[in-house]
Amino acid sequence: MRGTRNGVTEDGRAATVAVTALPGTGEAMQHVIDAMDTALCR
């Protein structure tokens, strides 16, 4: 996945995470997912 991941919560908080390189492993992809979760849930 290259590009951006976007999300918004029901209360209006939003986040965008830009990925500028292809994640080489499942672990690397999980870091992107974790960053999105942290941005929206904390």
C-alpha positions in Angstrom: 0.0 0.0 0.0 1.4 3.3 -1.0 -0.5 6.6 -0.7 -2.7 7.7 2.2 -5.0 6.1 4.7 -7.8 8.2 5.9 -10.3 7.8 8.8 -12.8 9.7 10.8 -14.6 8.9 14.1 -18.3 9.5 14.8 -17.3 12.6 17.0 -15.6 14.2 14.0 -11.9 13.5 14.7 -10.0 12.7 11.5 -6.6 11.6 10.6 -4.6 10.9 7.4 -1.4 8.9 7.4 0.8 9.3 4.3 2.9 6.3 3.2 5.8 7.1 0.9 7.3 3.7 0.5 5.8 0.2 0.0 5.8 -1.7 3.3 8.0 -4.7 2.7 6.5 -7.0 5.3 3.3 -7.6 7.2 4.9 -6.1 10.2 5.7 -2.9 8.4 2.0 -2.7 7.2 0.9 -3.2 10.8 2.9 -0.1 11.8 0.8 1.9 9.3 -2.4 0.5 10.8 -1.2 1.1 14.3 -0.4 4.7 13.5 -3.9 5.3 12.2 -5.4 3.6 15.2 -3.3 5.8 17.6 -4.2 9.0 15.7 -7.9 8.3 15.9 -8.3 6.5 19.3 -6.2 8.6 21.6 
